[in-house]
Amino acid sequence: MPGAPTLYARVILDSPLPQLDHPFDYAVPERLRGEIRVGQKVIVPLRSGKRRCDAWVIDLVDESEFGSKAADVESIVSPVEILPSALYELARSIADRQAGSAVDVLRLAIPARYVRAESAFLALDRVVAPAHVPAHVPSADKSYVQHAGGVSPLTTGEWVPRWVTAFVERAAAQLHLSLSTVCVVPDFRDIEHLTRAIAAAGLSHQAVRLDAGISGQERWVNYLRIVSGESLIVVGNRSSVYAPVTHLGLIQIWDDANDSFHEPLAPYAHPRDVALVRQSHTGCSLVFSSLVPSPAVARLVSLGFLKHHAEPQRTVKIIPTDAMSHDSISARIPPVVFTEGRTAISEGPVLVQVAKPGYASTLRCASCRSRAACTHCAGPLRQAKQQGPVSCRWCGRISTQFSCGSCHGHTLAPGASGGEKIAEELGRAFPGVRVLPVDASADVIVVEGKTLVIATPGTEPVAAGGYAAVFVLDGELARGREDIDADVDALNQWMSAAALARDNATVYVSGTGPVLGRVIATGDAMNFVTSELSSREALALPPATRVAVITATPQVLESVRATLEALPHRSVLGPVGLDADTARLILTFDYRDGAAVATALRALIVTTATVPRKPTPATAPTAKPRVSRLSVRMSDAWLTLN
């Protein structure tokens, strides 16, 4: 009697090697035939069975070009189908767009597995009704919503930014249609606000978090709920954009220009780009929201891909202090903080936004005022606390014996004051008032009462009812960054602080300069960013073009430079040596050439990864040859150069 037809599992290996980033076929042994399914994680042998590797099953087929030569799948890691086909297709598309590996995307998308938590989840007597998809699903809405700011009360008496309630209302509307929503926000403060608003709306049982603010076990269980087919609201940071909900109705992203969205791991895809690719796959609705549009979103609006919806401006007066007096320009703390702050603090909390955290963000020699530098790496020295140690901002080493390179003095003095120093000065000027310094290390979400909050950008807590007054300091520091997006980012920082003021409050901003002063006073951010975009289009700068940053050894870059210059491009910059072993080359190109450029760069990555470098004379004769590495980061911004 002839045996049963052979069944093959087509898998993607969980390996960082770029040359292994393609499907492999393995025979499914008889003992696993009734158990193996697409989406499961399995263990397969490598190289004649001497090594083992985890892999995801992406398909089950009856034929394979390898036939009897195909090795057998050894075992199934988890019975759960943790990799839905749609997620693999998304990972493959993102990897191809970014010249990366699909497995790198899957590592970002799928949380670490916890066996006990998974077993407990599977043991529950859970009855999940299949999500009902209505016969008529609303057509996809692709929008940019420019929020006017403000805070809103919840039914629980808590206060959240007004954009949070808008997010929850849109997500609730999707749940009413049995559709899921993915909410992607920059950091834990935004997640906390969304979680509280969802709870106040009575939707906590249909919402899950995917972020580092919860335990690994809870995150894994939440992921299992997502792949089980429930209609859910998913809330998380940048990696949550991949959440493989079954019936996706809406993706909404808050403040896509936020630095927290810069993905540090390969293939470096921005959540904004992932959302755009995912929308093209699923046809879901897509909403970007912020106070100031990013240049990338402004480009999508100008192309007609996104509809621009601007909320009516609030009755908040924003005053640039540069025009008030010369003292306001030169003083780190403008006089208006003391005169108007004393009046406002009697009405409610007052916010002061500062550029730098710590006590002294830079230190100088007390004798000659030269910049204090680290003796190890020549980096700038700083002091986080008034009585805290002096350390280097670059290498982190503690400096115990300072000696000035110019005058050989040994005494340090503050250069630029940080939030702690400003809080100390204002504490003396506001006796009897609670002074609260807040930076990235603090987890203050909401404040109330007679409180003077000194916060760095992005860490500002919400005040119950809104701040009675807002003062933004250090505008010239925000504008002075060596970054193409410095003005747009500065405007976003200032508007974020102003958005937390109560209606009819006054916001004072120092160091805006004449151009940004007019923009922030009139609230015409969209026209300003559109003008910025036009300037970049004339100069062929991102986001009008895309950029690829190629990093490797000088020898590798020199060997592939001719290939790179033959690609479709606007310009090739470099190579520039970063250190003795690393050089960088920058390629700018049009969006329409993105697929060709990514394919060619991926081929170079695989080629250089499979060519060993000869051991240097300094290495031992028995040392294995080192493998050449070529790293590629593709983006629509210059952030990769920072």
KOLDO-927238 format. One record per residue (C-alpha): z, x, y. Coordinates in steps of 0.2 Angstrom, whole numbers. Layout:
REM residues N
+-------+-------+-------+
:    c3 :    c1 :    c2 :
+-------+-------+-------+
:     Z :     X :     Y :
...
+-------+-------+-------+
END
This chain:
REM residues 642
+-------+-------+-------+
:    c3 :    c1 :    c2 :
+-------+-------+-------+
:     0 :     0 :     0 :
:    -5 :     8 :    16 :
:     9 :    12 :    29 :
:    11 :     3 :    45 :
:     0 :     8 :    60 :
:     7 :    23 :    70 :
:    16 :    18 :    86 :
:    16 :    31 :   100 :
:    28 :    32 :   115 :
:    20 :    38 :   131 :
:    34 :    47 :   141 :
:    37 :    57 :   157 :
:    48 :    72 :   154 :
:    64 :    74 :   164 :
:    59 :    92 :   169 :
:    58 :   101 :   186 :
:    43 :   111 :   180 :
:    27 :   105 :   190 :
:    15 :   109 :   176 :
:    24 :    96 :   165 :
:    22 :    82 :   178 :
:    10 :    71 :   167 :
:    12 :    59 :   152 :
:    15 :    65 :   135 :
:    13 :    56 :   118 :
:    26 :    56 :   105 :
:    26 :    46 :    88 :
:    39 :    33 :    86 :
:    47 :    35 :    69 :
:    50 :    20 :    58 :
:    69 :    19 :    61 :
:    66 :    17 :    80 :
:    52 :     5 :    80 :
:    62 :   -11 :    82 :
:    73 :    -3 :    96 :
:    62 :     7 :   107 :
:    55 :    -2 :   123 :
:    46 :     3 :   139 :
:    58 :     9 :   152 :
:    71 :    17 :   141 :
:    77 :    34 :   141 :
:    74 :    44 :   125 :
:    76 :    62 :   119 :
:    61 :    71 :   113 :
:    58 :    89 :   106 :
:    48 :   103 :   116 :
:    39 :   117 :   109 :
:    39 :   115 :    90 :
:    56 :   106 :    91 :
:    66 :   121 :    97 :
:    71 :   113 :   113 :
:    76 :    95 :   118 :
:    72 :    86 :   134 :
:    76 :    69 :   141 :
:    61 :    58 :   145 :
:    57 :    40 :   151 :
:    46 :    29 :   141 :
:    32 :    22 :   152 :
:    21 :    14 :   139 :
:    19 :    11 :   120 :
:     2 :    13 :   113 :
:    -6 :    12 :    96 :
:   -18 :    27 :    98 :
:   -16 :    45 :   104 :
:   -28 :    59 :   106 :
:   -15 :    70 :    97 :
:   -14 :    59 :    82 :
:    -4 :    67 :    68 :
:     0 :    82 :    78 :
:    12 :    72 :    90 :
:    30 :    76 :    87 :
:    42 :    61 :    84 :
:    54 :    54 :    97 :
:    71 :    60 :    91 :
:    83 :    46 :    98 :
:    86 :    33 :   111 :
:    98 :    38 :   125 :
:   101 :    20 :   132 :
:    96 :     3 :   126 :
:    94 :    -3 :   144 :
:    76 :    -3 :   151 :
:    82 :     7 :   166 :
:    64 :    12 :   172 :
:    54 :    -4 :   176 :
:    35 :    -1 :   176 :
:    34 :    -5 :   195 :
:    47 :     9 :   199 :
:    37 :    21 :   189 :
:    21 :    16 :   198 :
:    30 :    18 :   215 :
:    36 :    35 :   210 :
:    19 :    41 :   204 :
:    11 :    35 :   221 :
:    25 :    43 :   231 :
:    23 :    59 :   222 :
:     5 :    60 :   223 :
:     6 :    56 :   242 :
:    19 :    70 :   244 :
:    11 :    83 :   233 :
:    27 :    82 :   222 :
:    33 :    77 :   205 :
:    36 :    59 :   199 :
:    52 :    65 :   190 :
:    59 :    71 :   207 :
:    57 :    53 :   214 :
:    65 :    46 :   199 :
:    80 :    57 :   201 :
:    82 :    49 :   219 :
:    79 :    32 :   213 :
:    90 :    31 :   197 :
:   109 :    34 :   198 :
:   118 :    45 :   186 :
:   122 :    36 :   170 :
:   140 :    32 :   165 :
:   141 :    27 :   147 :
:   158 :    18 :   147 :
:   153 :     8 :   162 :
:   136 :     4 :   154 :
:   145 :    -2 :   138 :
:   157 :   -13 :   147 :
:   143 :   -20 :   157 :
:   133 :   -24 :   141 :
:   148 :   -31 :   133 :
:   151 :   -44 :   146 :
:   146 :   -62 :   142 :
:   134 :   -63 :   156 :
:   121 :   -76 :   157 :
:   108 :   -71 :   170 :
:    96 :   -86 :   173 :
:    78 :   -79 :   176 :
:    74 :   -78 :   195 :
:    64 :   -94 :   200 :
:    49 :   -89 :   210 :
:    43 :  -104 :   220 :
:    25 :  -109 :   218 :
:    22 :  -106 :   236 :
:    29 :   -89 :   243 :
:    27 :   -86 :   262 :
:    14 :   -74 :   267 :
:    20 :   -56 :   270 :
:    27 :   -53 :   287 :
:    25 :   -35 :   293 :
:    35 :   -33 :   309 :
:    44 :   -22 :   321 :
:    59 :   -30 :   329 :
:    65 :   -22 :   345 :
:    83 :   -27 :   346 :
:    92 :   -29 :   363 :
:   109 :   -24 :   356 :
:   126 :   -33 :   358 :
:   140 :   -37 :   345 :
:   143 :   -53 :   336 :
:   159 :   -61 :   329 :
:   159 :   -66 :   310 :
:   168 :   -81 :   303 :
:   182 :   -69 :   297 :
:   186 :   -64 :   315 :
:   178 :   -47 :   313 :
:   164 :   -40 :   325 :
:   148 :   -32 :   320 :
:   132 :   -26 :   329 :
:   121 :   -41 :   332 :
:   107 :   -33 :   322 :
:   118 :   -34 :   307 :
:   119 :   -53 :   308 :
:   100 :   -54 :   310 :
:    98 :   -44 :   294 :
:   109 :   -55 :   284 :
:   101 :   -71 :   290 :
:    84 :   -64 :   284 :
:    91 :   -59 :   268 :
:    99 :   -76 :   265 :
:    83 :   -84 :   268 :
:    75 :   -74 :   254 :
:    89 :   -78 :   242 :
:    85 :   -97 :   246 :
:    68 :   -93 :   239 :
:    75 :   -84 :   224 :
:    68 :   -67 :   231 :
:    77 :   -51 :   233 :
:    80 :   -41 :   249 :
:    82 :   -22 :   251 :
:    92 :   -17 :   267 :
:    90 :     2 :   271 :
:   102 :     9 :   284 :
:   107 :    26 :   290 :
:   125 :    29 :   286 :
:   141 :    22 :   279 :
:   146 :    13 :   295 :
:   130 :     2 :   295 :
:   133 :    -1 :   276 :
:   151 :    -7 :   280 :
:   145 :   -18 :   294 :
:   132 :   -26 :   282 :
:   144 :   -28 :   268 :
:   157 :   -37 :   279 :
:   143 :   -49 :   286 :
:   137 :   -53 :   269 :
:   155 :   -57 :   263 :
:   157 :   -68 :   279 :
:   141 :   -77 :   274 :
:   148 :   -81 :   256 :
:   135 :   -70 :   248 :
:   145 :   -56 :   241 :
:   142 :   -61 :   223 :
:   123 :   -59 :   226 :
:   124 :   -42 :   235 :
:   126 :   -24 :   228 :
:   128 :    -7 :   236 :
:   119 :     9 :   231 :
:   127 :    23 :   241 :
:   139 :    37 :   239 :
:   153 :    27 :   247 :
:   157 :    19 :   230 :
:   161 :    27 :   214 :
:   148 :    33 :   202 :
:   153 :    20 :   189 :
:   151 :     6 :   201 :
:   134 :    12 :   207 :
:   128 :    13 :   189 :
:   134 :    -5 :   186 :
:   125 :   -11 :   202 :
:   109 :    -3 :   196 :
:   110 :   -11 :   179 :
:   112 :   -28 :   189 :
:    97 :   -24 :   199 :
:    86 :   -21 :   183 :
:    93 :   -36 :   174 :
:    82 :   -48 :   184 :
:    95 :   -55 :   197 :
:    90 :   -60 :   214 :
:   100 :   -49 :   225 :
:   103 :   -41 :   242 :
:   103 :   -23 :   240 :
:   112 :   -13 :   253 :
:   111 :     6 :   254 :
:   105 :    22 :   262 :
:    89 :    31 :   261 :
:    87 :    31 :   242 :
:    91 :    13 :   240 :
:    73 :    10 :   246 :
:    68 :    13 :   228 :
:    79 :    -1 :   221 :
:    69 :    -9 :   207 :
:    73 :   -28 :   210 :
:    63 :   -40 :   200 :
:    56 :   -51 :   213 :
:    56 :   -42 :   230 :
:    53 :   -53 :   245 :
:    58 :   -41 :   259 :
:    62 :   -23 :   264 :
:    71 :   -21 :   281 :
:    75 :    -4 :   288 :
:    87 :    -1 :   303 :
:    83 :    14 :   315 :
:    70 :    23 :   305 :
:    71 :    38 :   317 :
:    89 :    42 :   313 :
:    91 :    60 :   306 :
:   100 :    53 :   291 :
:    84 :    47 :   284 :
:    77 :    65 :   283 :
:    76 :    67 :   264 :
:    82 :    85 :   260 :
:    76 :    84 :   242 :
:    58 :    85 :   235 :
:    46 :    77 :   237 :
:    54 :    74 :   254 :
:    47 :    56 :   257 :
:    54 :    47 :   272 :
:    61 :    29 :   267 :
:    49 :    22 :   280 :
:    34 :    29 :   270 :
:    41 :    23 :   254 :
:    43 :     6 :   261 :
:    25 :     6 :   267 :
:    19 :    11 :   250 :
:    30 :    -1 :   241 :
:    24 :   -15 :   252 :
:     6 :   -11 :   248 :
:    11 :   -13 :   229 :
:    21 :   -29 :   230 :
:    15 :   -38 :   245 :
:    33 :   -41 :   251 :
:    38 :   -43 :   269 :
:    42 :   -28 :   279 :
:    53 :   -27 :   294 :
:    58 :   -11 :   304 :
:    71 :   -14 :   317 :
:    79 :    -3 :   330 :
:    83 :    -2 :   349 :
:    70 :    11 :   353 :
:    54 :    12 :   342 :
:    51 :    28 :   333 :
:    34 :    36 :   337 :
:    28 :    33 :   319 :
:    32 :    14 :   321 :
:    24 :    14 :   338 :
:     8 :    20 :   329 :
:     9 :     6 :   316 :
:    11 :    -6 :   331 :
:    -4 :     1 :   340 :
:   -15 :     0 :   324 :
:   -10 :   -18 :   323 :
:    -2 :   -16 :   306 :
:    15 :   -21 :   313 :
:    18 :   -36 :   324 :
:    30 :   -31 :   339 :
:    44 :   -44 :   342 :
:    55 :   -39 :   357 :
:    72 :   -48 :   360 :
:    75 :   -54 :   378 :
:    85 :   -41 :   387 :
:   103 :   -43 :   389 :
:   113 :   -44 :   405 :
:   120 :   -26 :   404 :
:   117 :   -15 :   419 :
:   112 :     3 :   415 :
:   115 :    15 :   429 :
:   109 :    34 :   428 :
:   122 :    43 :   437 :
:   111 :    57 :   443 :
:   106 :    47 :   458 :
:   124 :    43 :   463 :
:   129 :    60 :   470 :
:   127 :    79 :   468 :
:   145 :    80 :   460 :
:   139 :    67 :   446 :
:   125 :    79 :   442 :
:   135 :    95 :   441 :
:   151 :    89 :   433 :
:   153 :    88 :   414 :
:   163 :    72 :   417 :
:   156 :    63 :   432 :
:   168 :    55 :   444 :
:   163 :    38 :   440 :
:   171 :    39 :   423 :
:   188 :    40 :   432 :
:   185 :    27 :   446 :
:   176 :    14 :   435 :
:   185 :    18 :   419 :
:   202 :    14 :   425 :
:   196 :    -3 :   430 :
:   187 :    -6 :   414 :
:   201 :     0 :   403 :
:   212 :   -15 :   408 :
:   199 :   -27 :   402 :
:   196 :   -19 :   385 :
:   190 :    -4 :   375 :
:   180 :     9 :   384 :
:   167 :    21 :   376 :
:   163 :    38 :   381 :
:   148 :    46 :   371 :
:   148 :    65 :   371 :
:   135 :    77 :   363 :
:   146 :    89 :   353 :
:   161 :    87 :   342 :
:   176 :    98 :   341 :
:   186 :   107 :   354 :
:   174 :   120 :   360 :
:   156 :   118 :   353 :
:   152 :   136 :   360 :
:   164 :   150 :   365 :
:   161 :   164 :   378 :
:   170 :   180 :   382 :
:   183 :   176 :   395 :
:   179 :   193 :   404 :
:   160 :   193 :   406 :
:   156 :   175 :   401 :
:   144 :   182 :   388 :
:   140 :   171 :   372 :
:   153 :   174 :   359 :
:   144 :   179 :   343 :
:   148 :   181 :   325 :
:   150 :   199 :   319 :
:   142 :   195 :   302 :
:   126 :   185 :   307 :
:   126 :   185 :   326 :
:   128 :   166 :   326 :
:   137 :   156 :   340 :
:   156 :   155 :   338 :
:   165 :   138 :   340 :
:   182 :   130 :   339 :
:   184 :   113 :   331 :
:   202 :   110 :   336 :
:   212 :   116 :   350 :
:   224 :   126 :   339 :
:   211 :   128 :   325 :
:   202 :   144 :   319 :
:   187 :   151 :   327 :
:   172 :   150 :   315 :
:   153 :   154 :   315 :
:   142 :   139 :   317 :
:   129 :   147 :   306 :
:   138 :   156 :   292 :
:   154 :   147 :   293 :
:   165 :   163 :   292 :
:   181 :   163 :   301 :
:   182 :   175 :   316 :
:   200 :   183 :   318 :
:   196 :   198 :   328 :
:   184 :   195 :   342 :
:   176 :   209 :   352 :
:   163 :   206 :   365 :
:   147 :   216 :   363 :
:   144 :   217 :   382 :
:   161 :   222 :   389 :
:   172 :   224 :   373 :
:   184 :   211 :   379 :
:   195 :   202 :   366 :
:   199 :   185 :   374 :
:   189 :   170 :   371 :
:   186 :   155 :   383 :
:   178 :   138 :   380 :
:   159 :   137 :   384 :
:   153 :   120 :   381 :
:   167 :   107 :   379 :
:   167 :    96 :   363 :
:   173 :    79 :   360 :
:   191 :    85 :   357 :
:   192 :    94 :   373 :
:   185 :    80 :   383 :
:   198 :    68 :   375 :
:   211 :    80 :   380 :
:   205 :    80 :   398 :
:   203 :    61 :   399 :
:   220 :    59 :   391 :
:   228 :    67 :   406 :
:   219 :    56 :   418 :
:   222 :    40 :   408 :
:   241 :    40 :   405 :
:   247 :    26 :   394 :
:   230 :    24 :   386 :
:   226 :    27 :   368 :
:   213 :    41 :   367 :
:   203 :    41 :   351 :
:   191 :    55 :   347 :
:   178 :    50 :   334 :
:   165 :    61 :   326 :
:   156 :    62 :   309 :
:   171 :    66 :   299 :
:   180 :    50 :   305 :
:   178 :    33 :   297 :
:   183 :    22 :   311 :
:   173 :     6 :   311 :
:   181 :    -6 :   323 :
:   193 :    -3 :   338 :
:   202 :   -16 :   349 :
:   215 :   -16 :   363 :
:   217 :    -3 :   377 :
:   208 :    11 :   369 :
:   197 :    25 :   376 :
:   185 :    30 :   363 :
:   177 :    48 :   364 :
:   163 :    48 :   351 :
:   148 :    58 :   346 :
:   131 :    50 :   344 :
:   129 :    39 :   329 :
:   148 :    38 :   326 :
:   153 :    25 :   339 :
:   164 :    11 :   332 :
:   162 :    -7 :   336 :
:   174 :   -14 :   349 :
:   180 :   -32 :   347 :
:   171 :   -42 :   359 :
:   161 :   -27 :   365 :
:   166 :   -12 :   376 :
:   171 :   -16 :   394 :
:   162 :    -1 :   400 :
:   151 :    13 :   392 :
:   149 :    31 :   399 :
:   136 :    43 :   391 :
:   139 :    61 :   395 :
:   128 :    77 :   392 :
:   111 :    68 :   394 :
:   104 :    85 :   398 :
:   110 :    93 :   382 :
:   101 :    79 :   372 :
:    85 :    81 :   382 :
:    86 :   100 :   380 :
:    84 :   101 :   362 :
:    69 :   111 :   356 :
:    61 :    96 :   347 :
:    45 :    86 :   350 :
:    56 :    70 :   348 :
:    70 :    76 :   360 :
:    66 :    63 :   373 :
:    64 :    48 :   361 :
:    80 :    53 :   351 :
:    90 :    55 :   367 :
:    84 :    38 :   373 :
:    89 :    31 :   356 :
:   106 :    39 :   357 :
:   110 :    32 :   374 :
:   103 :    14 :   370 :
:   114 :    14 :   354 :
:   129 :    17 :   365 :
:   124 :     4 :   378 :
:   121 :    -9 :   364 :
:   139 :    -9 :   360 :
:   144 :   -15 :   377 :
:   149 :   -33 :   380 :
:   137 :   -44 :   391 :
:   138 :   -41 :   409 :
:   146 :   -24 :   407 :
:   140 :    -8 :   415 :
:   134 :     7 :   407 :
:   133 :    24 :   415 :
:   122 :    38 :   409 :
:   123 :    56 :   415 :
:   109 :    69 :   414 :
:    94 :    57 :   411 :
:    82 :    66 :   422 :
:    70 :    55 :   433 :
:    58 :    50 :   419 :
:    71 :    44 :   406 :
:    82 :    38 :   420 :
:    68 :    25 :   425 :
:    65 :    20 :   407 :
:    84 :    17 :   403 :
:    87 :     8 :   419 :
:    72 :    -4 :   416 :
:    73 :    -5 :   397 :
:    55 :    -2 :   394 :
:    56 :     9 :   379 :
:    41 :     3 :   370 :
:    29 :     8 :   384 :
:    37 :    25 :   385 :
:    36 :    29 :   367 :
:    18 :    22 :   367 :
:    14 :    34 :   381 :
:    22 :    48 :   371 :
:    11 :    43 :   356 :
:    -5 :    44 :   367 :
:    -1 :    62 :   372 :
:     2 :    67 :   354 :
:   -15 :    59 :   349 :
:   -24 :    70 :   363 :
:   -15 :    85 :   356 :
:   -17 :    81 :   337 :
:     2 :    81 :   335 :
:    12 :    71 :   323 :
:    13 :    56 :   320 :
:    -5 :    55 :   326 :
:    -8 :    67 :   312 :
:     1 :    72 :   296 :
:     8 :    90 :   293 :
:    11 :   100 :   277 :
:    23 :   115 :   278 :
:    19 :   127 :   264 :
:    33 :   140 :   260 :
:    31 :   154 :   248 :
:    32 :   173 :   247 :
:    20 :   182 :   259 :
:     9 :   188 :   244 :
:     7 :   170 :   237 :
:     3 :   163 :   254 :
:   -10 :   177 :   257 :
:   -18 :   173 :   240 :
:   -20 :   155 :   243 :
:   -24 :   155 :   262 :
:   -43 :   154 :   259 :
:   -40 :   139 :   249 :
:   -29 :   131 :   262 :
:   -42 :   134 :   276 :
:   -56 :   126 :   266 :
:   -46 :   110 :   265 :
:   -49 :    96 :   278 :
:   -38 :   100 :   293 :
:   -35 :   100 :   311 :
:   -27 :   117 :   312 :
:   -19 :   130 :   301 :
:    -4 :   139 :   309 :
:     3 :   155 :   302 :
:     8 :   162 :   290 :
:    24 :   167 :   299 :
:    37 :   177 :   290 :
:    55 :   169 :   289 :
:    63 :   184 :   280 :
:    58 :   198 :   269 :
:    54 :   187 :   254 :
:    48 :   170 :   262 :
:    34 :   165 :   274 :
:    28 :   149 :   280 :
:    11 :   141 :   284 :
:     8 :   125 :   293 :
:    -7 :   113 :   290 :
:   -11 :    98 :   301 :
:   -23 :    85 :   295 :
:   -29 :    67 :   297 :
:   -21 :    53 :   288 :
:   -38 :    49 :   280 :
:   -38 :    66 :   272 :
:   -20 :    64 :   265 :
:   -25 :    61 :   247 :
:   -37 :    76 :   246 :
:   -25 :    88 :   254 :
:   -10 :    82 :   243 :
:   -21 :    84 :   227 :
:   -26 :   102 :   232 :
:    -9 :   107 :   237 :
:    -2 :   100 :   220 :
:   -15 :   110 :   211 :
:    -9 :   126 :   220 :
:     9 :   122 :   216 :
:     5 :   120 :   197 :
:    -5 :   136 :   198 :
:     7 :   147 :   206 :
:    21 :   140 :   195 :
:    12 :   146 :   179 :
:     8 :   163 :   186 :
:    23 :   175 :   183 :
:    27 :   189 :   195 :
:    29 :   207 :   189 :
:    47 :   213 :   189 :
:    51 :   224 :   204 :
:    55 :   242 :   201 :
:    73 :   238 :   205 :
:    75 :   226 :   191 :
:    80 :   232 :   173 :
:    65 :   235 :   161 :
:    71 :   221 :   150 :
:    72 :   208 :   165 :
:    60 :   193 :   163 :
:    46 :   192 :   176 :
:    50 :   180 :   190 :
:    39 :   165 :   192 :
:    30 :   163 :   209 :
:    35 :   147 :   219 :
:    26 :   138 :   232 :
:    35 :   124 :   241 :
:    26 :   110 :   250 :
:    34 :    97 :   262 :
:    22 :    84 :   269 :
:    27 :    73 :   283 :
:    22 :    64 :   299 :
:    35 :    73 :   310 :
:    39 :    91 :   315 :
:    56 :    89 :   307 :
:    52 :   101 :   293 :
:    51 :   116 :   306 :
:    69 :   114 :   312 :
+-------+-------+-------+
END
